[in-house]
């Protein structure tokens, strides 16, 4: 594997990670009820 292929792979992985993080944040925001939010904040 050459450097440009490796760079491309790193970018794909970073993209997947950010998508996953965004999905987790979205899930937490939409699925936590107001009563459970009080415990976290």
Z-matrix of the N, CA and C atoms (Angstrom, degrees):
N
C 1 1.468
C 2 1.532 1 109.60
N 3 1.319 2 116.15 1 127.31
C 4 1.460 3 118.19 2 179.60
C 5 1.526 4 111.40 3 -88.00
N 6 1.334 5 115.72 4 175.70
C 7 1.466 6 120.44 5 -174.48
C 8 1.520 7 113.68 6 -63.60
N 9 1.317 8 117.34 7 -37.96
C 10 1.469 9 118.85 8 -178.84
C 11 1.529 10 111.20 9 -68.44
N 12 1.327 11 116.32 10 -34.62
C 13 1.469 12 120.07 11 176.93
C 14 1.527 13 110.27 12 -67.28
N 15 1.317 14 115.23 13 -40.10
C 16 1.454 15 120.88 14 179.59
C 17 1.526 16 110.49 15 -64.63
N 18 1.324 17 116.16 16 -43.11
C 19 1.466 18 121.43 17 179.02
C 20 1.526 19 110.22 18 -60.98
N 21 1.325 20 116.08 19 -43.23
C 22 1.460 21 121.34 20 179.37
C 23 1.529 22 110.29 21 -61.78
N 24 1.322 23 116.12 22 -42.31
C 25 1.458 24 121.57 23 179.74
C 26 1.528 25 110.86 24 -63.68
N 27 1.336 26 116.61 25 -42.99
C 28 1.465 27 121.56 26 178.13
C 29 1.522 28 111.17 27 -60.22
N 30 1.320 29 116.05 28 -41.26
C 31 1.462 30 120.82 29 179.43
C 32 1.525 31 111.25 30 -64.91
N 33 1.340 32 116.31 31 -40.33
C 34 1.466 33 120.54 32 178.88
C 35 1.530 34 110.47 33 -63.72
N 36 1.325 35 116.05 34 -42.70
C 37 1.461 36 121.09 35 179.91
C 38 1.528 37 110.60 36 -64.64
N 39 1.326 38 116.74 37 -44.91
C 40 1.465 39 121.45 38 179.24
C 41 1.523 40 110.71 39 -60.60
N 42 1.319 41 115.76 40 -39.11
C 43 1.462 42 121.74 41 178.76
C 44 1.527 43 110.82 42 -63.91
N 45 1.324 44 116.15 43 -44.42
C 46 1.463 45 120.86 44 179.12
C 47 1.524 46 111.21 45 -63.70
N 48 1.340 47 116.47 46 -40.89
C 49 1.461 48 120.87 47 179.60
C 50 1.523 49 110.55 48 -63.14
N 51 1.329 50 117.20 49 -45.59
C 52 1.462 51 119.39 50 -178.95
C 53 1.521 52 111.54 51 -66.34
N 54 1.332 53 116.86 52 -34.27
C 55 1.469 54 120.59 53 176.78
C 56 1.524 55 110.17 54 -65.16
N 57 1.333 56 115.54 55 -42.11
C 58 1.459 57 121.06 56 -179.77
C 59 1.525 58 110.62 57 -64.98
N 60 1.344 59 116.80 58 -44.42
C 61 1.457 60 121.05 59 178.49
C 62 1.520 61 111.11 60 -60.97
N 63 1.324 62 116.64 61 -42.87
C 64 1.463 63 120.98 62 179.18
C 65 1.525 64 110.41 63 -62.78
N 66 1.322 65 116.19 64 -39.46
C 67 1.461 66 120.78 65 179.58
C 68 1.528 67 111.09 66 -65.90
N 69 1.325 68 116.76 67 -39.91
C 70 1.464 69 121.21 68 179.19
C 71 1.527 70 110.45 69 -65.00
N 72 1.340 71 116.70 70 -45.63
C 73 1.463 72 121.41 71 178.49
C 74 1.524 73 110.05 72 -60.39
N 75 1.310 74 116.10 73 -45.46
C 76 1.462 75 121.49 74 179.71
C 77 1.532 76 110.31 75 -61.51
N 78 1.322 77 116.00 76 -43.31
C 79 1.467 78 120.84 77 179.50
C 80 1.526 79 110.53 78 -60.64
N 81 1.335 80 116.36 79 -47.68
C 82 1.460 81 120.63 80 -179.64
C 83 1.522 82 111.04 81 -60.29
N 84 1.319 83 116.42 82 -45.11
C 85 1.460 84 120.74 83 -177.99
C 86 1.521 85 112.16 84 -65.03
N 87 1.322 86 117.15 85 -36.52
C 88 1.462 87 119.19 86 -175.60
C 89 1.521 88 113.05 87 -88.68
N 90 1.340 89 117.98 88 -23.72
C 91 1.453 90 119.38 89 -173.90
C 92 1.521 91 115.42 90 -104.76
N 93 1.325 92 117.02 91 -13.23
C 94 1.459 93 117.82 92 175.81
C 95 1.522 94 108.64 93 -78.99
N 96 1.306 95 115.36 94 132.46
C 97 1.462 96 118.78 95 177.45
C 98 1.525 97 108.60 96 -81.68
N 99 1.322 98 116.86 97 169.24
C 100 1.458 99 120.61 98 179.65
C 101 1.525 100 111.28 99 -63.87
N 102 1.310 101 117.72 100 -35.83
C 103 1.460 102 120.67 101 -179.20
C 104 1.531 103 111.76 102 -67.67
N 105 1.323 104 117.55 103 -37.77
C 106 1.460 105 118.92 104 179.38
C 107 1.526 106 111.00 105 -77.45
N 108 1.330 107 117.24 106 -25.26
C 109 1.464 108 120.39 107 177.38
C 110 1.518 109 111.58 108 -64.79
N 111 1.319 110 117.01 109 -36.10
C 112 1.460 111 120.75 110 -178.85
C 113 1.527 112 111.67 111 -58.08
N 114 1.315 113 116.50 112 -33.14
C 115 1.458 114 119.99 113 179.55
C 116 1.525 115 112.00 114 -69.98
N 117 1.325 116 117.10 115 -30.94
C 118 1.460 117 120.08 116 -176.51
C 119 1.517 118 113.57 117 -84.64
N 120 1.333 119 116.74 118 -30.59
C 121 1.471 120 118.32 119 -174.73
C 122 1.517 121 111.07 120 -101.89
